[in-house]
Amino acid sequence: MTNYLKPFIVTIYTAAKTKELILRYKLNKDPNGTVELREVFWNFPTETGATVTVPPLLVYADLVATADPRNVETAKIIYDEILARHLKEN
């Protein structure tokens, strides 16, 4: 979203059921793996295209929750460049 960080853990949110993805792509559980699959839990349209991401507020919240200084710095960039303008509209 900002090209400022490379994720340590890649979280993939999908409308497909996690079990279906595991079977389709023959994924194996790895306790030391860096990919996690999550089901989409929101019910509104998101952007489409090659760079589809989750809602910016979710990215912001995930980054802040880590308390890692670099992640928090990136969260501030997302807030300043994306979220703040939406808050000002209302």
N, CA and C atoms as an extended XYZ file, in Angstrom:
270
Properties=species:S:1:pos:R:3:atomname:S:1:resname:S:1:resid:I:1 pbc="F F F"
N         0.819       -1.195        0.000 N   MET     1
C         0.000        0.000        0.000 CA  MET     1
C         0.864        1.261        0.000 C   MET     1
N         1.993        1.212        0.681 N   THR     2
C         2.889        2.375        0.722 CA  THR     2
C         4.236        2.093        0.066 C   THR     2
N         4.522        0.830       -0.203 N   ASN     3
C         5.842        0.397       -0.688 CA  ASN     3
C         6.940        0.769        0.299 C   ASN     3
N         6.583        0.882        1.568 N   TYR     4
C         7.525        1.266        2.609 CA  TYR     4
C         8.041        0.064        3.387 C   TYR     4
N         7.250       -0.999        3.441 N   LEU     5
C         7.619       -2.206        4.181 CA  LEU     5
C         7.490       -3.436        3.298 C   LEU     5
N         8.261       -4.448        3.614 N   LYS     6
C         8.043       -5.777        3.056 CA  LYS     6
C         7.498       -6.600        4.221 C   LYS     6
N         6.346       -7.222        4.048 N   PRO     7
C         5.737       -7.925        5.180 CA  PRO     7
C         6.535       -9.145        5.609 C   PRO     7
N         6.605       -9.341        6.907 N   PHE     8
C         7.213      -10.550        7.457 CA  PHE     8
C         6.218      -11.692        7.330 C   PHE     8
N         4.949      -11.381        7.578 N   ILE     9
C         3.867      -12.347        7.425 CA  ILE     9
C         2.914      -11.802        6.364 C   ILE     9
N         2.609      -12.632        5.390 N   VAL    10
C         1.669      -12.248        4.344 CA  VAL    10
C         0.309      -12.812        4.735 C   VAL    10
N        -0.664      -11.917        4.894 N   THR    11
C        -2.019      -12.334        5.229 CA  THR    11
C        -2.881      -12.198        3.981 C   THR    11
N        -3.501      -13.290        3.594 N   ILE    12
C        -4.354      -13.299        2.412 CA  ILE    12
C        -5.794      -13.436        2.889 C   ILE    12
N        -6.600      -12.408        2.615 N   TYR    13
C        -8.031      -12.453        2.897 CA  TYR    13
C        -8.732      -12.869        1.616 C   TYR    13
N        -9.614      -13.847        1.720 N   THR    14
C       -10.282      -14.364        0.540 CA  THR    14
C       -11.737      -14.688        0.848 C   THR    14
N       -12.583      -14.553       -0.163 N   ALA    15
C       -13.986      -14.933       -0.015 CA  ALA    15
C       -14.145      -16.446       -0.128 C   ALA    15
N       -13.163      -17.097       -0.717 N   ALA    16
C       -13.196      -18.556       -0.807 CA  ALA    16
C       -12.950      -19.141        0.580 C   ALA    16
N       -13.513      -20.282        0.824 N   LYS    17
C       -13.294      -20.946        2.108 CA  LYS    17
C       -11.843      -21.405        2.198 C   LYS    17
N       -11.259      -21.214        3.368 N   THR    18
C        -9.858      -21.561        3.585 CA  THR    18
C        -9.600      -23.020        3.233 C   THR    18
N       -10.485      -23.898        3.642 N   LYS    19
C       -10.291      -25.328        3.359 CA  LYS    19
C       -10.259      -25.594        1.856 C   LYS    19
N       -11.098      -24.880        1.108 N   GLU    20
C       -11.104      -25.054       -0.346 CA  GLU    20
C        -9.766      -24.637       -0.951 C   GLU    20
N        -9.210      -23.536       -0.469 N   LEU    21
C        -7.910      -23.078       -0.980 CA  LEU    21
C        -6.804      -24.071       -0.651 C   LEU    21
N        -6.839      -24.596        0.548 N   ILE    22
C        -5.820      -25.567        0.969 CA  ILE    22
C        -5.862      -26.785        0.047 C   ILE    22
N        -7.066      -27.269       -0.230 N   LEU    23
C        -7.194      -28.436       -1.104 CA  LEU    23
C        -6.822      -28.105       -2.546 C   LEU    23
N        -7.313      -26.982       -3.062 N   ARG    24
C        -7.069      -26.616       -4.459 CA  ARG    24
C        -5.579      -26.429       -4.748 C   ARG    24
N        -4.882      -25.742       -3.840 N   TYR    25
C        -3.472      -25.426       -4.083 CA  TYR    25
C        -2.513      -26.345       -3.342 C   TYR    25
N        -3.067      -27.391       -2.715 N   LYS    26
C        -2.262      -28.394       -2.008 CA  LYS    26
C        -1.306      -27.742       -1.010 C   LYS    26
N        -1.875      -26.865       -0.197 N   LEU    27
C        -1.076      -26.162        0.801 CA  LEU    27
C        -0.856      -27.045        2.016 C   LEU    27
N         0.288      -26.893        2.637 N   ASN    28
C         0.617      -27.642        3.847 CA  ASN    28
C         0.847      -26.677        4.993 C   ASN    28
N         0.415      -27.098        6.174 N   LYS    29
C         0.634      -26.279        7.357 CA  LYS    29
C         2.116      -26.259        7.689 C   LYS    29
N         2.612      -25.084        7.984 N   ASP    30
C         4.008      -24.925        8.392 CA  ASP    30
C         4.034      -23.978        9.578 C   ASP    30
N         4.341      -24.473       10.782 N   PRO    31
C         4.330      -23.607       11.961 CA  PRO    31
C         5.317      -22.435       11.852 C   PRO    31
N         6.297      -22.559       10.980 N   ASN    32
C         7.262      -21.476       10.780 CA  ASN    32
C         6.993      -20.698        9.494 C   ASN    32
N         5.859      -20.983        8.857 N   GLY    33
C         5.519      -20.336        7.591 CA  GLY    33
C         5.211      -18.855        7.777 C   GLY    33
N         5.221      -18.134        6.662 N   THR    34
C         5.000      -16.686        6.707 CA  THR    34
C         3.757      -16.269        5.923 C   THR    34
N         2.870      -17.225        5.647 N   VAL    35
C         1.622      -16.915        4.954 CA  VAL    35
C         0.470      -17.386        5.832 C   VAL    35
N        -0.525      -16.506        5.992 N   GLU    36
C        -1.721      -16.918        6.716 CA  GLU    36
C        -2.940      -16.606        5.860 C   GLU    36
N        -3.906      -17.511        5.879 N   LEU    37
C        -5.140      -17.349        5.117 CA  LEU    37
C        -6.260      -16.959        6.072 C   LEU    37
N        -7.044      -15.965        5.674 N   ARG    38
C        -8.184      -15.504        6.471 CA  ARG    38
C        -9.373      -15.321        5.537 C   ARG    38
N       -10.554      -15.561        6.082 N   GLU    39
C       -11.755      -15.322        5.290 CA  GLU    39
C       -12.154      -13.855        5.407 C   GLU    39
N       -12.605      -13.280        4.301 N   VAL    40
C       -13.091      -11.903        4.282 CA  VAL    40
C       -14.240      -11.800        5.275 C   VAL    40
N       -14.214      -10.764        6.103 N   PHE    41
C       -15.269      -10.601        7.094 CA  PHE    41
C       -16.063       -9.311        6.897 C   PHE    41
N       -15.740       -8.555        5.860 N   TRP    42
C       -16.493       -7.338        5.596 CA  TRP    42
C       -17.430       -7.585        4.418 C   TRP    42
N       -18.447       -6.728        4.307 N   ASN    43
C       -19.458       -6.925        3.278 CA  ASN    43
C       -19.676       -5.628        2.492 C   ASN    43
N       -18.637       -5.159        1.856 N   PHE    44
C       -18.748       -3.998        0.989 CA  PHE    44
C       -17.704       -4.127       -0.104 C   PHE    44
N       -17.920       -3.456       -1.242 N   PRO    45
C       -16.988       -3.602       -2.362 CA  PRO    45
C       -15.592       -3.069       -2.027 C   PRO    45
N       -14.595       -3.733       -2.555 N   THR    46
C       -13.214       -3.267       -2.424 CA  THR    46
C       -12.662       -3.043       -3.818 C   THR    46
N       -11.481       -2.461       -3.894 N   GLU    47
C       -10.887       -2.184       -5.199 CA  GLU    47
C       -10.608       -3.478       -5.944 C   GLU    47
N       -10.508       -3.384       -7.259 N   THR    48
C       -10.194       -4.551       -8.071 CA  THR    48
C        -8.940       -4.266       -8.871 C   THR    48
N        -8.325       -5.306       -9.333 N   GLY    49
C        -7.115       -5.148      -10.137 CA  GLY    49
C        -5.972       -5.946       -9.556 C   GLY    49
N        -4.785       -5.719      -10.101 N   ALA    50
C        -3.608       -6.496       -9.713 CA  ALA    50
C        -3.136       -6.166       -8.305 C   ALA    50
N        -3.469       -4.999       -7.799 N   THR    51
C        -2.970       -4.604       -6.483 CA  THR    51
C        -4.106       -4.502       -5.467 C   THR    51
N        -4.989       -5.484       -5.474 N   VAL    52
C        -6.111       -5.481       -4.550 CA  VAL    52
C        -5.587       -5.638       -3.124 C   VAL    52
N        -6.072       -4.796       -2.264 N   THR    53
C        -5.699       -4.902       -0.852 CA  THR    53
C        -6.964       -4.889       -0.013 C   THR    53
N        -6.797       -5.175        1.246 N   VAL    54
C        -7.915       -5.087        2.181 CA  VAL    54
C        -8.210       -3.615        2.440 C   VAL    54
N        -9.312       -3.321        3.106 N   PRO    55
C        -9.600       -1.917        3.410 CA  PRO    55
C        -8.437       -1.267        4.172 C   PRO    55
N        -8.105       -0.035        3.834 N   PRO    56
C        -6.964        0.642        4.470 CA  PRO    56
C        -7.053        0.687        5.999 C   PRO    56
N        -8.253        0.780        6.535 N   LEU    57
C        -8.396        0.819        7.994 CA  LEU    57
C        -7.917       -0.478        8.634 C   LEU    57
N        -8.134       -1.612        7.962 N   LEU    58
C        -7.658       -2.897        8.466 CA  LEU    58
C        -6.136       -2.960        8.436 C   LEU    58
N        -5.531       -2.476        7.363 N   VAL    59
C        -4.066       -2.434        7.286 CA  VAL    59
C        -3.521       -1.570        8.417 C   VAL    59
N        -4.120       -0.399        8.595 N   TYR    60
C        -3.714        0.522        9.659 CA  TYR    60
C        -3.801       -0.168       11.024 C   TYR    60
N        -4.939       -0.791       11.303 N   ALA    61
C        -5.140       -1.439       12.608 CA  ALA    61
C        -4.144       -2.574       12.834 C   ALA    61
N        -3.911       -3.391       11.811 N   ASP    62
C        -2.949       -4.489       11.946 CA  ASP    62
C        -1.543       -3.974       12.229 C   ASP    62
N        -1.152       -2.902       11.567 N   LEU    63
C         0.183       -2.344       11.771 CA  LEU    63
C         0.331       -1.747       13.169 C   LEU    63
N        -0.653       -0.990       13.602 N   VAL    64
C        -0.589       -0.368       14.933 CA  VAL    64
C        -0.569       -1.437       16.019 C   VAL    64
N        -1.319       -2.506       15.822 N   ALA    65
C        -1.419       -3.568       16.833 CA  ALA    65
C        -0.087       -4.248       17.113 C   ALA    65
N         0.841       -4.197       16.174 N   THR    66
C         2.136       -4.848       16.391 CA  THR    66
C         3.012       -4.084       17.367 C   THR    66
N         2.787       -2.776       17.493 N   ALA    67
C         3.588       -1.885       18.344 CA  ALA    67
C         5.045       -1.779       17.877 C   ALA    67
N         5.364       -2.347       16.731 N   ASP    68
C         6.705       -2.217       16.167 CA  ASP    68
C         6.860       -0.799       15.626 C   ASP    68
N         7.932       -0.091       15.988 N   PRO    69
C         8.073        1.306       15.575 CA  PRO    69
C         7.980        1.533       14.065 C   PRO    69
N         8.564        0.658       13.280 N   ARG    70
C         8.512        0.848       11.825 CA  ARG    70
C         7.085        0.606       11.295 C   ARG    70
N         6.390       -0.371       11.872 N   ASN    71
C         5.006       -0.616       11.474 CA  ASN    71
C         4.110        0.557       11.861 C   ASN    71
N         4.329        1.094       13.044 N   VAL    72
C         3.544        2.241       13.496 CA  VAL    72
C         3.820        3.451       12.602 C   VAL    72
N         5.062        3.624       12.192 N   GLU    73
C         5.418        4.712       11.274 CA  GLU    73
C         4.677        4.543        9.940 C   GLU    73
N         4.615        3.313        9.452 N   THR    74
C         3.905        3.044        8.210 CA  THR    74
C         2.404        3.270        8.381 C   THR    74
N         1.871        2.886        9.532 N   ALA    75
C         0.454        3.130        9.823 CA  ALA    75
C         0.156        4.626        9.776 C   ALA    75
N         1.057        5.437       10.281 N   LYS    76
C         0.869        6.888       10.247 CA  LYS    76
C         0.826        7.395        8.806 C   LYS    76
N         1.674        6.844        7.952 N   ILE    77
C         1.659        7.224        6.533 CA  ILE    77
C         0.299        6.881        5.918 C   ILE    77
N        -0.212        5.691        6.212 N   ILE    78
C        -1.518        5.281        5.684 CA  ILE    78
C        -2.603        6.206        6.210 C   ILE    78
N        -2.516        6.532        7.481 N   TYR    79
C        -3.504        7.447        8.058 CA  TYR    79
C        -3.450        8.801        7.349 C   TYR    79
N        -2.258        9.360        7.254 N   ASP    80
C        -2.102       10.701        6.669 CA  ASP    80
C        -2.493       10.749        5.193 C   ASP    80
N        -2.122        9.715        4.424 N   GLU    81
C        -2.325        9.740        2.980 CA  GLU    81
C        -3.675        9.186        2.524 C   GLU    81
N        -4.297        8.345        3.346 N   ILE    82
C        -5.532        7.696        2.893 CA  ILE    82
C        -6.704        7.918        3.847 C   ILE    82
N        -6.509        7.600        5.109 N   LEU    83
C        -7.636        7.609        6.042 CA  LEU    83
C        -8.091        9.006        6.438 C   LEU    83
N        -7.178        9.920        6.645 N   ALA    84
C        -7.532       11.253        7.138 CA  ALA    84
C        -8.519       11.959        6.216 C   ALA    84
N        -8.347       11.813        4.925 N   ARG    85
C        -9.253       12.507        3.990 CA  ARG    85
C       -10.684       11.969        4.087 C   ARG    85
N       -10.828       10.682        4.391 N   HIS    86
C       -12.170       10.114        4.542 CA  HIS    86
C       -12.827       10.614        5.828 C   HIS    86
N       -12.042       10.804        6.851 N   LEU    87
C       -12.584       11.295        8.107 CA  LEU    87
C       -13.006       12.750        7.984 C   LEU    87
N       -12.297       13.514        7.190 N   LYS    88
C       -12.611       14.934        7.009 CA  LYS    88
C       -13.865       15.124        6.164 C   LYS    88
N       -14.179       14.153        5.293 N   GLU    89
C       -15.354       14.248        4.428 CA  GLU    89
C       -16.641       14.254        5.243 C   GLU    89
N       -16.630       13.588        6.369 N   ASN    90
C       -17.833       13.476        7.195 CA  ASN    90
C       -17.751       14.533        8.243 C   ASN    90
